[in-house]
Amino acid sequence: MSGFKKFLFRGNLVELAVAVVVGAAFSGLVTSFVKSFIGPLIALIGGEPDFDRLSFTLGGTVFPYGLFVTALISFLIVATVIYFMVVLPMSKLLERLVKAEEATEKPCPHCLSDIPIKASRCRFCTSELTIGAH
């Protein structure tokens, strides 16, 4: 039972639970935004203010494709926001961190083992190296 408690109260699990709750709330917010603003704006062009009511009937079966259109627009907005507010900034930050990290090793040109950059002889194959050659 103590292992289960440790699992439940581990930092990653709590952070994940918070992320799911915030994500669900954000999803509801975006869906509301699509229905309140994006739908009416598109209705100015297309003439249909509520996509949820769009449907077609085939063989007596109703296919409410408007629900899918609303969900698709919501998904695209969420994906765009996530990309520009999370993915892109994190990529730039990681890129800066990698650039800041100076390489400490280089491959030996003879045996391809990783050796210190300043090494003059490979510790694996004992070949002499020219200093500064990468």
C-alpha positions as CSV (number, residue, x, y, z in Angstrom):
1,M,0.0,0.0,0.0
2,S,2.9,2.4,0.7
3,G,4.2,1.9,-2.8
4,F,0.8,2.9,-4.2
5,K,0.8,6.1,-2.0
6,K,4.3,7.0,-3.3
7,F,3.0,6.5,-6.8
8,L,0.0,8.7,-6.3
9,F,1.9,11.5,-4.6
10,R,4.9,11.5,-6.9
11,G,5.4,14.9,-8.5
12,N,5.0,13.8,-12.1
13,L,1.6,12.3,-11.4
14,V,0.2,15.3,-9.6
15,E,1.6,17.6,-12.4
16,L,-0.1,15.4,-15.0
17,A,-3.4,15.5,-13.1
18,V,-3.2,19.3,-13.0
19,A,-2.3,19.5,-16.7
20,V,-5.3,17.3,-17.6
21,V,-7.7,19.4,-15.5
22,V,-6.4,22.7,-16.9
23,G,-6.4,21.2,-20.5
24,A,-10.1,20.1,-20.1
25,A,-11.0,23.6,-18.9
26,F,-9.0,25.2,-21.7
27,S,-10.8,22.9,-24.2
28,G,-14.2,24.0,-22.9
29,L,-13.1,27.6,-23.2
30,V,-12.0,27.2,-26.8
31,T,-15.2,25.3,-27.7
32,S,-17.2,28.2,-26.2
33,F,-15.0,30.7,-28.1
34,V,-15.6,28.9,-31.3
35,K,-19.4,28.8,-30.8
36,S,-19.6,32.4,-29.6
37,F,-17.2,34.2,-31.9
38,I,-15.7,32.0,-34.7
39,G,-19.0,30.4,-35.7
40,P,-20.8,33.8,-36.1
41,L,-17.8,35.2,-38.0
42,I,-17.9,32.3,-40.4
43,A,-21.7,32.7,-40.6
44,L,-21.2,36.2,-42.0
45,I,-19.5,34.6,-45.0
46,G,-21.3,31.3,-45.2
47,G,-24.7,32.2,-43.8
48,E,-24.9,29.4,-41.1
49,P,-24.4,30.7,-37.6
50,D,-24.6,27.4,-35.7
51,F,-22.5,24.5,-37.1
52,D,-24.0,22.1,-34.6
53,R,-27.3,22.0,-36.5
54,L,-25.7,21.2,-39.9
55,S,-26.6,17.7,-41.0
56,F,-27.6,15.5,-43.9
57,T,-29.9,12.5,-44.1
58,L,-29.0,9.4,-46.0
59,G,-31.4,6.4,-46.1
60,G,-33.3,7.7,-43.1
61,T,-30.2,8.2,-41.0
62,V,-29.2,11.7,-39.9
63,F,-25.5,12.5,-40.0
64,P,-24.8,15.6,-37.9
65,Y,-21.6,16.7,-39.5
66,G,-21.9,20.2,-37.9
67,L,-20.7,18.8,-34.6
68,F,-17.6,17.6,-36.3
69,V,-17.0,20.9,-38.0
70,T,-17.3,22.7,-34.6
71,A,-14.9,20.2,-33.0
72,L,-12.5,20.5,-35.9
73,I,-12.4,24.3,-35.6
74,S,-11.8,24.0,-31.8
75,F,-9.0,21.5,-32.4
76,L,-7.3,23.7,-34.9
77,I,-7.5,26.7,-32.5
78,V,-6.1,24.6,-29.6
79,A,-3.3,23.2,-31.7
80,T,-2.4,26.6,-33.0
81,V,-2.3,28.1,-29.5
82,I,-0.3,25.2,-28.1
83,Y,2.2,25.4,-30.9
84,F,2.8,29.1,-30.7
85,M,2.5,29.4,-26.9
86,V,4.3,26.2,-25.8
87,V,6.1,24.2,-28.5
88,L,7.7,27.1,-30.4
89,P,9.0,28.9,-27.2
90,M,10.3,25.6,-25.7
91,S,12.0,24.7,-29.0
92,K,13.8,28.1,-29.0
93,L,14.7,27.7,-25.4
94,L,16.1,24.2,-25.9
95,E,18.0,25.4,-29.0
96,R,19.7,28.2,-26.9
97,L,20.6,25.7,-24.2
98,V,22.2,23.3,-26.7
99,K,24.2,26.2,-28.2
100,A,25.3,27.2,-24.8
101,E,26.5,23.7,-24.1
102,E,30.0,23.4,-25.5
103,A,31.0,20.1,-26.8
104,T,33.5,18.3,-24.6
105,E,34.2,15.3,-26.8
106,K,35.0,14.5,-30.5
107,P,35.1,11.3,-32.4
108,C,38.5,9.8,-33.1
109,P,39.1,9.8,-36.9
110,H,40.5,6.3,-36.7
111,C,38.3,4.3,-34.5
112,L,35.3,6.7,-34.1
113,S,35.3,6.5,-30.3
114,D,34.5,9.6,-28.3
115,I,37.6,11.3,-26.8
116,P,38.2,14.6,-25.1
117,I,38.5,17.5,-27.5
118,K,42.0,18.5,-26.3
119,A,43.3,14.9,-26.5
120,S,46.5,14.4,-28.6
121,R,46.2,10.6,-28.6
122,C,43.1,8.3,-28.6
123,R,42.7,6.4,-25.5
124,F,41.1,3.5,-27.3
125,C,43.2,2.9,-30.4
126,T,46.2,5.0,-29.3
127,S,46.4,6.8,-32.6
128,E,48.2,10.2,-32.5
129,L,45.8,13.1,-33.3
130,T,46.3,16.6,-34.5
131,I,45.1,19.1,-31.9
132,G,42.0,20.9,-33.0
133,A,41.0,18.4,-35.7
134,H,37.4,17.2,-35.4
